[in-house]
Each structure stands twice: as structure tokens, then as C-alpha cells.
């Protein structure tokens, strides 16, 4: 049994030692041994000894095999104004109309979606601060959605107990 482990460790060590200079071998071995795990894909660009650039692909997924979605992730910025006691969400969704925008608030998560022709947006924004869901006010102008919430007032839960 120990001989098996020594042989296997030697094989792995040799493969790793040789592969330090040939990254493609590592990816080929992972691709042949595993059908699960994260998908990744990218490019490397180097300049060869002749001075010409060389571009190589790597990864276990090719762009033509990746899932494609027509829905875009909206760009969201969260602004907390401690002075005014409000939380603002600024959401960029160009190309849609005010009537196309849908906003749902559920337990400190804001679900925003919009669809107009070819343009489709969707995002879920978790709020890091407690807000009053009923105070939400939204406006949409020139591709920018602004949602304003009042911060929830945290009630004191402790109680003073008199000692007798």
C-alpha cells in the first residue's frame, strides 16, 4: 500500500515539476480528470523571442459554450446619508422608460427590473442598513433610477431593572 502512495506522489511531483514551464499541460490534466468545478476562460499574451506577440487561450470553458443571457446587470450605487437619515440607491438603466421599471422591496432586499425592446435589466440589491420599506420613493429620469428610503429608527430593546 505504501508503494502505491509513493508511486502516485512521485507521478504528481513529476507532472507538477514539468508543468511549471508548460501551463497548458496542467489545464489539459484538469480538463480530462474533472467534469465539475468552476468554469474559467482567459487569454495570455507574451512577446516571443522574435519580438512578435503571442496570444494563447486557457481555461476549461470556451466562450461559445458559456451560458448567454440577454438580461443586463444594472449598475447600482448605494449612498447612506447619516445627516438626513436616508439611504439612496442610484441605478443606471439607460434605454428603458419609466413605465418599464419595476421595483419590489422585501426584507432589506430591493429587486429591480426593467424591460423595453432589446434592453433588459435585473438586479437584487441587499441593503446593509435598516430602512422603512413603506417610506420608499422612486424617480426615473434620463436612464437613472433613484430610490430613497428613510432609515428605520432602532427602538431600544433594553429595559432598566431596579434592584431592591
Beta strands, then each sheet from edge to edge (+ up, - down):
strand 1: 41-47
strand 2: 53-59
strand 3: 75-81
strand 4: 86-92
strand 5: 101-106
strand 6: 109-116
strand 7: 119-126
strand 8: 131-141
strand 9: 144-151
sheet 1: 1+ 2-
sheet 2: 3+ 4- 9+ 8-
sheet 3: 5+ 6- 7+
end
